[in-house]
Amino acid sequence: MIDTKAIEEHIRGILVALGDDPDREGLKDTPARVAAMYEEVFAGMNYTNHEIAQMFDKCFEEGFESNDSGRVVVVKDIDIFSYCEHHMALMYDMKASVAYIPKGKVIGLSKIARVCDMVAKRLQLQEKIGSDIADVISEITGTEDIAVTIEGCHSCVSARGIKKENAKTFTAELRGRFRTDPALQLYLK
């Protein structure tokens, strides 16, 4: 679990290291506010992919034969955000799209968005978010035919360093038939 008291102490130390007074009016509650924010935005760090799969394992089997390969489920433009593990910088304006071919059952659509949210709430790379979402969806649905695309902006690129405000990063995790069938990849556009 996330140690909010330790975060408070460290944020207080960072404020001192920055040359500010953590006891001044505007900053005296900042360590506690940052600790509460970290507890919220990094909630996914409390769970493994398997635990997230168990959390959101709500599937429907009625009317789905396991050999019906003509169905594709796609949920596009799921808003997420995360923080990169290199600079702890915000990854923002992120849109995740998840597609899969059902294998006898489908997951509730809101659960796909919830999986994306929880997986994103970790320190990580954008590529890892897509991989982890695919792992969780695969565990829940039992299918290996999964695609996860993510497009987003990284404040470590836009607000510091190279400072390219309009740069976007696109990643794709293609598994099973999404990797080999160009017709299935059209669903991701």
C-alpha positions as CSV (number, residue, x, y, z in Angstrom):
1,M,0.0,0.0,0.0
2,I,1.0,3.6,-0.6
3,D,2.7,5.2,2.5
4,T,1.2,8.6,2.6
5,K,3.0,9.7,5.7
6,A,6.4,8.9,4.1
7,I,5.3,10.9,1.0
8,E,4.4,13.9,3.2
9,E,7.8,13.8,4.8
10,H,9.6,13.6,1.4
11,I,7.5,16.4,-0.2
12,R,8.3,18.6,2.8
13,G,12.0,17.8,2.2
14,I,11.7,18.6,-1.5
15,L,10.1,22.0,-0.7
16,V,13.1,22.7,1.6
17,A,15.5,21.5,-1.1
18,L,13.9,23.9,-3.5
19,G,14.6,26.7,-1.1
20,D,11.1,27.4,0.0
21,D,9.5,27.4,3.5
22,P,7.1,24.4,3.9
23,D,5.6,26.2,6.9
24,R,4.5,29.3,5.0
25,E,0.7,29.7,4.5
26,G,0.5,28.6,0.9
27,L,2.6,25.4,1.5
28,K,1.8,24.2,5.0
29,D,-0.8,21.7,3.8
30,T,0.9,20.9,0.5
31,P,2.7,17.7,1.7
32,A,-0.6,16.2,2.8
33,R,-2.4,17.3,-0.4
34,V,0.4,15.8,-2.6
35,A,0.3,12.6,-0.6
36,A,-3.5,12.3,-1.0
37,M,-3.1,13.0,-4.8
38,Y,-0.4,10.4,-5.1
39,E,-2.6,7.9,-3.3
40,E,-5.3,8.5,-5.9
41,V,-3.3,8.8,-9.1
42,F,-1.0,5.9,-8.3
43,A,-3.8,3.6,-7.0
44,G,-3.0,1.0,-9.7
45,M,0.4,0.4,-8.1
46,N,-1.5,-1.4,-5.3
47,Y,-2.6,-4.2,-7.6
48,T,-1.1,-6.8,-9.9
49,N,-2.5,-7.3,-13.4
50,H,-4.1,-10.5,-12.1
51,E,-5.8,-8.6,-9.2
52,I,-7.1,-6.0,-11.6
53,A,-8.5,-8.8,-13.8
54,Q,-10.3,-10.2,-10.8
55,M,-11.6,-6.8,-9.8
56,F,-13.3,-6.2,-13.2
57,D,-14.1,-9.8,-14.3
58,K,-17.7,-9.3,-15.4
59,C,-18.4,-11.2,-18.6
60,F,-21.5,-12.3,-20.4
61,E,-21.6,-15.6,-22.2
62,E,-25.2,-15.9,-23.4
63,G,-25.4,-16.0,-27.2
64,F,-21.7,-16.2,-27.9
65,E,-20.4,-19.4,-29.4
66,S,-16.7,-19.9,-28.8
67,N,-16.1,-20.6,-32.5
68,D,-17.8,-17.4,-33.8
69,S,-14.8,-15.5,-35.1
70,G,-16.8,-12.9,-37.0
71,R,-17.3,-10.7,-34.0
72,V,-15.0,-7.9,-33.0
73,V,-15.5,-5.7,-29.9
74,V,-13.9,-2.2,-30.0
75,V,-14.0,0.5,-27.4
76,K,-12.3,3.7,-28.7
77,D,-11.0,6.9,-27.2
78,I,-11.0,6.0,-23.6
79,D,-9.6,9.0,-21.7
80,I,-6.7,8.0,-19.4
81,F,-3.6,9.7,-17.9
82,S,-0.5,8.3,-16.3
83,Y,2.9,9.3,-15.1
84,C,6.2,8.3,-16.7
85,E,8.7,6.4,-14.6
86,H,11.6,8.4,-15.9
87,H,10.7,11.9,-14.8
88,M,7.4,11.3,-12.9
89,A,6.0,13.6,-15.5
90,L,2.3,13.6,-16.5
91,M,1.3,11.7,-19.6
92,Y,-1.9,13.5,-20.6
93,D,-4.6,13.8,-23.3
94,M,-4.2,10.1,-23.7
95,K,-6.8,8.1,-25.6
96,A,-6.8,4.3,-25.3
97,S,-8.6,2.0,-27.7
98,V,-9.2,-1.6,-27.0
99,A,-10.3,-4.3,-29.5
100,Y,-10.7,-8.0,-29.1
101,I,-12.3,-11.0,-30.7
102,P,-14.6,-12.7,-28.2
103,K,-13.9,-16.3,-27.3
104,G,-17.3,-17.5,-26.0
105,K,-17.9,-14.4,-23.8
106,V,-17.7,-10.6,-23.8
107,I,-16.6,-8.3,-21.0
108,G,-18.9,-5.5,-19.9
109,L,-18.0,-2.4,-21.8
110,S,-17.6,-0.2,-18.7
111,K,-15.1,-2.7,-17.4
112,I,-12.8,-2.2,-20.3
113,A,-12.6,1.5,-19.4
114,R,-12.1,0.7,-15.7
115,V,-9.3,-1.7,-16.6
116,C,-7.6,1.1,-18.6
117,D,-8.0,3.6,-15.8
118,M,-6.6,1.3,-13.1
119,V,-3.7,0.1,-15.3
120,A,-2.8,3.7,-16.1
121,K,-2.5,4.6,-12.4
122,R,1.1,3.5,-12.1
123,L,4.6,4.9,-12.8
124,Q,5.4,3.4,-16.2
125,L,6.0,3.8,-19.9
126,Q,3.2,4.2,-22.4
127,E,4.2,0.9,-24.0
128,K,3.7,-0.9,-20.7
129,I,0.2,0.5,-20.3
130,G,-0.9,-1.1,-23.6
131,S,0.8,-4.4,-22.7
132,D,-0.7,-4.5,-19.3
133,I,-4.2,-3.6,-20.5
134,A,-3.9,-6.4,-23.1
135,D,-2.8,-8.9,-20.4
136,V,-5.7,-8.0,-18.2
137,I,-8.3,-8.2,-21.0
138,S,-6.9,-11.5,-22.1
139,E,-7.1,-12.9,-18.6
140,I,-10.7,-11.8,-18.2
141,T,-12.0,-12.8,-21.7
142,G,-9.8,-15.8,-22.4
143,T,-8.9,-14.5,-25.9
144,E,-5.4,-13.9,-27.3
145,D,-6.8,-11.8,-30.1
146,I,-6.4,-8.3,-28.6
147,A,-5.2,-4.9,-29.7
148,V,-4.6,-1.9,-27.6
149,T,-3.6,1.5,-29.0
150,I,-2.7,4.6,-27.1
151,E,-2.0,8.1,-28.2
152,G,-0.9,10.7,-25.8
153,C,1.2,13.7,-24.9
154,H,4.1,13.6,-22.4
155,S,4.9,16.6,-20.3
156,C,8.5,15.4,-20.2
157,V,8.6,16.2,-23.9
158,S,6.2,19.2,-24.0
159,A,7.1,21.1,-20.8
160,R,10.8,20.4,-20.3
161,G,13.8,19.2,-22.3
162,I,13.0,19.5,-26.0
163,K,9.7,21.4,-25.3
164,K,7.7,20.1,-28.3
165,E,4.2,21.1,-27.3
166,N,2.4,19.3,-30.1
167,A,4.3,16.1,-30.1
168,K,2.2,13.0,-29.5
169,T,3.2,9.4,-28.9
170,F,1.4,6.5,-30.5
171,T,1.8,2.9,-29.3
172,A,0.1,-0.3,-30.4
173,E,0.0,-3.7,-28.7
174,L,-1.2,-6.2,-31.3
175,R,-1.7,-9.8,-30.3
176,G,-3.1,-12.9,-32.0
177,R,-4.9,-12.2,-35.2
178,F,-4.7,-8.4,-34.8
179,R,-0.9,-8.8,-35.4
180,T,-1.3,-10.8,-38.6
181,D,-4.6,-9.7,-40.2
182,P,-4.6,-6.2,-41.8
183,A,-8.4,-6.2,-42.1
184,L,-8.6,-6.4,-38.2
185,Q,-6.2,-3.5,-37.9
186,L,-8.6,-1.3,-39.7
187,Y,-10.8,-1.3,-36.6
188,L,-8.1,0.6,-34.8
189,K,-8.1,3.6,-37.1
